Amino acid sequence: MADRITELSLEAVMGERFGRYSKYIIQERALPDIRDGLKPVQRRILYAMDQDSNTYDHPYRKSAKAVGNIMGNYHPHGDSSIYEAMVRLSQDWKVREPLIDMNGNNGSVDNDPAAAMRYTESRLAKVSGEILKDLAQDTVEMVLNFDDTTYEPTVLPSRLPNLFVNGATGISAGYATDIPPHNLKEINEALIYLLDHPEASLAELMKFVKGPDFPTGGIIQGLDGIKQAYETGRGRVVVRAKTEVSPLKGGKQKIEITEIPYEVVKSNLVAKIDAIRLNKEVAGISEVRDESDREGMSIVIELAKDASADGILTYLFKKTDLQISYNFNMVAIHDQRPVLVTLQNGLQAFLDFRKDVVLKRSAYDLKKAQARQHIVEGLIRMLSILDEVVSTIRSSKNRKDATQNLMDKFDFTKAQAEAIVTLQLYRLTNTDVTQLQDEHDALAKKIAELQKILNETSALHDVIRKELQEVIDEYATPRLTEIEKEIESLVIDTAVTVPDESVRLLLSQNGYVKRSSLRSFKASAEENGLADDDPIIMEQTVNTTEHLLAFTNMGNLIYRPIYEISEFKWKEPGEHFSQTLSNWDPEEAIIAAMVIKDPAAKDTVLLASTDGYIKRSEIVDMVPKSYKKKSATVMKLKSDAARVAAVAPVSDDNDVLVLAKAGLGLRFKADEVPTVGARTAGVKAIKLGDGDSVADVLTLSEKDTYLALVTNQGTFKYSRLDEISDSHRANKGLQVLSPRKTVDYAVAAATAVEDDQAALRIETDRMKTFDIQLQDHSLSNRTANGSALLDPSSDGQATSIKVLELDAED
């Protein structure tokens, strides 16, 4: 007993066993053969039904009988797997040319299951005969079945290029395959061309094979993807439904879907579109109906009056399976190995297989014809000496003796003598001589043709060409799938998906953001939900179709379409950016914000840092494509201590005024600041002294007349802007505050004012607010330090000063 025990590592045992199992399921289960395009279960289904004469020219038989025969003789697996494979071969929405003709419920495009095998009847479709022809002529290798009781073919001698015509899907150990169905006529015409032009290029073959031809029709977009797939075996295309927009009564419209992408479940698609309607994800869908019947598919989407049919259709293409990506992964078994199949090597492999089949068939037929010719020659000679032959047979003891006597007396071969002995008497008439001579001539002609096929390549090609053309003539059908060169980019119009309404927006310095209905805002306008020490950066009435740009002190931009900002009651604080942004820093703060109409705009924004750098960038370059989980860098800071000091919209018509804390102001033209990409630091704005930093940067228009300024000492002043003369970027600038030996004056906050009738609001870091009328204060000169307005020790340092612009909701 001990001799039978072998110590092996688990790794070695598992590796060896799984390797054998993997090889089995790769070669014998999940992947099709490159020659007949069939998996083993499909091959056994066709072979067993053919052997049982369950063919198209015989009545239907119970599917259960066929499944039992297949399982008992050839396929030692579960009956359900056999029946499911059989059902798929019969479904004309799954395969381009169904190989099984099933009578009864064989499922539906809604993914309804087929009836049980005891309720359905089936037989081979007529086209299956093209796969099984020549089987009886020793054209393919036959091997013993699982219990060694009968033989089965390793491949079927198919005249149909089934691998491409019906395609294949399957998952194996380490391999998967996705070969789309094609049009039979196109594939056969390409085969004929390749037969005549063995060096044909892909471009030449694609003059015949335009692309996949799905049984469900639809539209394929992406000619480059098709070319790549045919060239390498892998590629990607887009498949979309065939739709039509037509008018209804009352100025309404409807979208009718008549063809859907391959292997999309219609009922799921209808349910998804209806869910979009119920959830109001898109405005304008009134009703969704499935009106499909025996005449064809029809999904009707009824639209509300004035709804954008094109916009809704684009949204549905983007968000539902009305449009899908189809990935080619054309893997098949070739010479017992899984290989990536290109169009050229796939077609060539089929042609090589057909050549082999025709040669073997011709050799079989030649041998049979020569044997018969030999017999006929003996019969003809026998008729010329009929009396002697009859006399010899009559004088023999038995059949064996008669055979030997004929061989000895008349030099007949054994085969000829046996044929003469077994000849029936009624054949010995004068007319049979003519018939035998005609048969001999016909056999001689057939033998010559077969020898020519076996010896001459051109004759062999003629036979293959003729058979391919016969298949075209008998089974060709028009192309169902349209092919478009380019993949249409789907840009969803927010006017379709976003209800056009006004809402109240609130954004705080600490990073809280929310939108509220105007009703909620009016009900609790005094209670905004923010902490007492969290200043408001933006509070205004905006439209849901607009977009928010929020800039942080660390040079980041947070982008949000207004309709995507979470809705809260006005008295709730809202959502903090750290809940959605993975790169939010605890020390980060919002310093500026703007609401824009178009995130793809070419308008520029000015950004300046505390260490004296400045830049311009276009909005379209700053808005990130993937904005939901991370903010985007819009200004690169040169040191850890540097922060963004100011952000403002800017154009070439503006002047830029840079204010340093030490009381310097430098004015220059905006066009001196180059427009650069988002992830840059910019250029030098002002020459700063030791320990100085930028306090604020203003963009000035022609209407701006005054500079209003608050200092760190709590003083306020306003002076004329034209006292600060134009200079150039990177200079030191002019004094806007006068240095004092006893008191250190510095710029705390500043703004530009158009006229002296303006109202201003000053906010401090202790959350105190001071509203003033400009006309209540005297105009100062450029270098004045201003008059006292607030007490820094009790009121805090001024953090902002801005012109009050009241909107309708204020």
C-alpha positions, 0 to 999 in steps of 0.5 A: 500500500505504501508503494502507491503513496506519492508525496507531492506539494499542493502547488504542484498538484493544483498546477498540474490538475488545473492546467489539464482542466484549463486545456480541456475547457479552452479546447473542448468547451468555450471557444469555437474552432476556426474552421467550422466556427462551432463549439463542441456542444454545438457541433455535437447537436448538429451531428447527432440531429443529422445522424438521427435524420432530424433535418429540415426535410423531415417533420419536427421532433420533440426537442427532449428526444434530440437532447437525450440523444445528444447527451446519451451518445456524444455530450456527457453534460447536463441536459439544460446546457445542451438545450440552452445551446440548442435554443440559442442556435435557433434564435434569429436575434442572436445568430445571423443564420439560425442553424436550428429550426424550432417550433414553439416558444424559443424565448424572445428579445425581451429575455423571456426563457424558452419553453421547456424541452418537452414542449418544443419541437426542433429540427436542423435548419436548411443552412445546417445542411451546408455545414454537414455536407460531405461528412460521409466521405471521410473528409474529417477526422472521427474519434471515439465518443466518451464511452467508446461506443460510437464515433463523432467528428472533431470538426464538421466539413462546413461549406458555411464560414460559420465563424464569421457568419454567426459569430461567437461568445464564450469565456474560458480559463484565461481566454474570452471570445467575442466575434460578431455576426457578419453578412453571409454574402459579404463573407463568401464574396471576400472568400472568393476574392481571397481564393483568387488573390492570396496576397489580398490586403485588408483594404481589398477584403473590406471592399466586400466585408463592410463590417459586422451585420447584427441580426438585430440591425442597428447602426455601427459607428467607427470604421477605424475600430472595425479596421483595427479589429480586422487587422489585430483581432481586437477593436471597439465600435459603437452600436446604436439603435435605429430611431426616427422622430416624427410629428404627432397632433398638437405640435408634439413629437414622438421618437420611434425605435425600430432596431436596438443594439445587439444582445440588448434586452428590449424589456430592460431598455424600455424599463430604463427609459421609463425610469428616466421619465418617472425620475424626471432625469430629462425634461419632456418625456410624456410616455414610453410604450412598447408597441412591438408585435409580429410585424416588427419592433417598435418602442415609442417615446412620446414627447411633451410639446416644445420638447427637444427631440434631438436633445432627449435622444442624445441623453438616452444614447448616453444614459441607456443601452440605446447606444453601447460599445461593442468590443471585438475579441476574436479568439478561436481554436486554430491547430489546437491553440487559442489564437487572435483571429484577424479577418485575413487569417480567419478567411484563409484558415477557412479556405485552407480547410475547404481545400483539405475537405474537397481534396479528401472528398475527391480522393474518396469519390475517386476511389469509389468511382474507380472501384465501380469502373472496374466492376462495370468493365468486368460486367461488360466483358461478361456480357460478351461471353455470357453463355460461357459464364452462365455455364461455368456458374451452373457447373460450380458447387457453390458461390465461392466455387463459382467465383473462383472458377470465373477468376481461373477460366476468364481472368476476372478479378475477385471483385469482378467475379463476385459482382457477376455471381451476385448479378440478378438474372433480370439484368442479363438483357440486351438493353443493359449492355448500353446502360453499362457502357453509358455508366462506364463513360460517365465514370471515366469522365468523373474520374478524370474530373476528380483526378484533375481536382486532385492534381491541379490547383486551378481545378480545386479552386474552381470547385471551392469557388462554385460551392461558395457561389452556390451558398450565396445564391441559396442563402444570401440576405440583405445587410441589416446593420448600417455602418457610419464612419465616425463615432458621434460624440454625445454632448448632453444639452443641459437644457434637456436634463436640467429644469430651468429654475431660479434658486438661492446659492450660498458658498462659505469661506470654510467650504460649505455650499448649498442651493435652496428653493426661493421659497425656503430662502424667503421663509428663513432668510435670516437664518442661513445655517452657517457657523458664526465664524464662517464668512459668506463668499457668495450669496445670490439668486442663480439659475440651475443651468449656470455653473459655479467656479469656487477658487481656494487660497491654495490655488485650486478650483472647485467646479460645480454645475448649479443643478448638481449642487445638493439642495438643502433647506436655507436654515441648514448649513449645506454640504462641505466640500471635504465630503466629496473632494478627496484632495481638500486640505483642512487649511484650505479656504474659499477666497472667491467665486463666480457664476458663469453661463458656459464652462467652455467659454474662452473668457479669462480669469486673473489670479494673483498670489501673495508672493507677487506672481500673476497669471491669466487662464481661460475658463475652458482650460481651468474647468476639469473634466472629472470634477466630482471627486477632486478639485483642479490646480489653477495656479501653482504656488512657488512656496509653501507659505504663498497663497492666492491673494485675488481672483477676478474676471479680466479682459484685454481692455482692463487695467490691473492694479496690484496692491502690496500690504506695505502701501504700494500700488502698481497699475499696468495694462491687462494684456501685459499678463500672458494667458497660460495654462491652468497648472502654472505659476504665472509671471512677476506682478510687482517687485516686493520689498523684504517681508512684503506681500500682495494684499489685493489685485483689482481689475479696472474698467473705464468706468471705475473712478475711485479706489476705496481702501481700508487699512490694518489700523481701521482707517478708510479712504477713497481717492481718484484712480487716475492719480495712480499712473500707468506703469509696467508689470514687475515694477515697484509701484506708487505709494497709496499709503504714507509711511509713518514712523510711529504707526505701521499702515498696511492695506487690508482690503480694497475695491474699485468704485464707479461713482461717489453715490455707491454704498459699500460693505466692509467685513472683518475677521470677527464677522462684523459688518459696516455699511457706509455711503461713499458720499459721507466721506471726503475724497482723499489724495493718493498717499493719504492714510484715511480717517478712522472707521473701525477699531481693530482691537474690538471690531477685528481686521477688515477682510473685504470691502465691496460695492453693494449690488442688491438683486431682486431677492435682496 
